Amino acid sequence: MSTAAMAGRAASTTEPLIRFENVSKTYAPRRNGAAVAALHGVDLSVQAGSVLGVIGRSGAGKSTLIRLINGLERPSSGRVLLGDAEISALRERDLRAVRARVGMIFQHFNLLSARSAADNIALPLEIAGWTRAAIRARVTELLRLVGLADQAGRYPAELSGGQKQRIGIARALATGPDVLLSDEATSALDPETTRSILALLRRINRDLGLTIVLITHEMSVIRAVADRVAVIEHGAIVEEGPVFDVFTRPESEVTRSLLVGEMGLSLPPALAARLGDAAHPGATVVLRIAFGDATADTAILARLARETGIDAAILAGTVDEIGGRPFGALTIALPPGPDVEARARACLATHGIESERLGYLPQAREAFRVA
Amino acid sequence: MSPELIRLLVQATLDTLTMVALAASLGTVFGLPLGIFLATSRRGELLAAPFVNAVLGFVVNATRSTPFIILVVAIIPFTRLIAGTSIGTLAATVPLTVAATPFIARLIEAAIREVDQGLVEAARAFGASPFQIIGKVLIPEALPGIVLGLTLAVVSLLGFSAMVGAVGGGGLGDLGIRYGYQRFRPEMMLAVVVVLIVLVQAVQTLGEALARRLNRRIRHA
């Protein structure tokens, strides 16, 4: 077993497998341009056996971040540690041994067109100097693991996108790594294929105890596979925590905007256009309420109506699961009235439900005109 | 045509094929590593050596910009050093090789630069050394392009070989000039041109067929 694995597994509760310590990366300036800071002051750690999702917009620094873990990029300052190996201090020659312990999959698969599926999977094994017989046995095993045992002799041009990524995953797992890096692995795939690839990653994480770091720009990917999520913006981590917590209580604007759509945070456009900050008499208050584990099965709007006499209208919302834990978010409109908002929020609070005022609608909605 | 002229035509064809085959083989032997180096030695690349890259790039350009007929004459001392003589078919192989090497190197460089950088990154991520990347990724992936490049080089060499008659090189071009032009035998000139057309067609067809077979980026039925 590798030193990285031993360091990770022996102390999995206290010592993280991957650590970033105050890592910054600046690219040399282009002609007539300033130096580009890709990352600054990144502190991050990943526990062995967990799945960390790193999300951010394009250009936020995700690619650089993931490439620091296997030394494809070097930090300008700070340290990157994998187990007890300081990746950022190793020479290129020594990095090669470490890289056999870190698999990587790519957005565009990066399979060799001149090699069959089986021979693509064999590549890392050839590089590591395995014997031909050992390679053949291992490749057969890996093809079965990713469900493509019958496609061994096909060339990448003859495979679908999902099949190519499965071959990519088999290739990344060939040398039995402790860590799998996933660089936007599902971004070029259709939604259904994406789901099956993410399910495969999740299974690998569970069955093989593999630590996975994945980067993506889609919250749905994070939600499907990650245990923890780090949100990156302009080269800095703006938020990091368990997926459920970050999804249900996003703290930064960036996280919120990335969650729009995914979490029922977006309002119908016509409504959003009319939403304002001005509180005047007769205006409708718009609230966002969120419920989780403990409160998911509370019939909250019925209780609100019964206990306070306030009839709320649902404007937008979602009720779903994150990592097997129920979660819901509703955007509701309260009828106009002097202390309606205060009474409603107090009632919600007594049932353990958080609420947040999104703004006001200038006119009462149709639903409340009669009331 | 008389049997004598046919014998001359056959001999000239064999001479041309010998010269071109030798020059193309030696040009590949020298041009392949040179082309690979040129394709991988700029700043930030696998075998980064920007200064050596620039120097070799200049030498390659200088050789390629010298008209072939001038090159043949200019390197006569070098030819004599290598072949022992500066006259004859074997001696003519020397300037042909000197001209072919930088040409082939540039064609191979271009084919290798066409390989997706993502594949190089993937190989690095799996712990490959620069030489493993060249041997297992760059050359196999560039192979269809390399074969097309070598096809082009062989066709060009057939053209160049016509000029080596100037140093007693023999071959089809020499036969065409001496018998067809200088001795007013248009049928000989025509025969030479026809043989050359057939040779070029054969080389081109073979090269393209081989490249297509090697190209796995397209589906094969």
Boltz contact constraints between the chains, C-beta under 6 A:
constraints:
  - contact:
      token1: [A, 70]
      token2: [B, 125]
      max_distance: 6.0
  - contact:
      token1: [A, 96]
      token2: [B, 127]
      max_distance: 6.0
  - contact:
      token1: [A, 99]
      token2: [B, 127]
      max_distance: 6.0
  - contact:
      token1: [A, 100]
      token2: [B, 127]
      max_distance: 6.0
  - contact:
      token1: [A, 104]
      token2: [B, 125]
      max_distance: 6.0
  - contact:
      token1: [A, 108]
      token2: [B, 118]
      max_distance: 6.0
  - contact:
      token1: [A, 110]
      token2: [B, 118]
      max_distance: 6.0
  - contact:
      token1: [A, 110]
      token2: [B, 119]
      max_distance: 6.0
  - contact:
      token1: [A, 110]
      token2: [B, 122]
      max_distance: 6.0
  - contact:
      token1: [A, 113]
      token2: [B, 216]
      max_distance: 6.0
  - contact:
      token1: [A, 113]
      token2: [B, 217]
      max_distance: 6.0
  - contact:
      token1: [A, 114]
      token2: [B, 140]
      max_distance: 6.0
  - contact:
      token1: [A, 114]
      token2: [B, 141]
      max_distance: 6.0
  - contact:
      token1: [A, 114]
      token2: [B, 216]
      max_distance: 6.0
  - contact:
      token1: [A, 124]
      token2: [B, 126]
      max_distance: 6.0
  - contact:
      token1: [A, 127]
      token2: [B, 126]
      max_distance: 6.0
  - contact:
      token1: [A, 127]
      token2: [B, 127]
      max_distance: 6.0
  - contact:
      token1: [A, 127]
      token2: [B, 128]
      max_distance: 6.0
  - contact:
      token1: [A, 127]
      token2: [B, 132]
      max_distance: 6.0
  - contact:
      token1: [A, 155]
      token2: [B, 216]
      max_distance: 6.0
  - contact:
      token1: [A, 157]
      token2: [B, 217]
      max_distance: 6.0
  - contact:
      token1: [A, 157]
      token2: [B, 219]
      max_distance: 6.0
  - contact:
      token1: [A, 158]
      token2: [B, 219]
      max_distance: 6.0
